[in-house]
């Protein structure tokens, strides 16, 4: 079985390539994704997949670092969209080789971009 660091590296690589099938395969069916700054929460693999597919702009990302242990990992990425960049820190929880929870932190509060999806809760 792959380590938590390897799974998170694969997650980011799949996202960067827009390999949505490969991306989804790394997620638990009941994955929960949260962004404290925007108070967004997405529950479930298919909803989280839709959330990512509908992210606007011509975005790219670079993985700067991933560290982890048996069931947790943390990544720092640089996210590029529409001529700007920002760094994000993501905390991952994994079970049985799949990602079950993601907590995403970005450097400053911001309003989330509009998406054509109904699967986002605001809290």
ABEGO torsion letter per residue (X at the ends): XBBAAAAAAAAAAAAAAGBAAAAAAABBAABBBBBAAAGBBBBEAAAAAAAAAABBEBBBBBBABBBBBAABBBBBBBBBBGGBBBBBBBBBBBBGGBBABBBBBBABBBBBBBBBBAABBBX
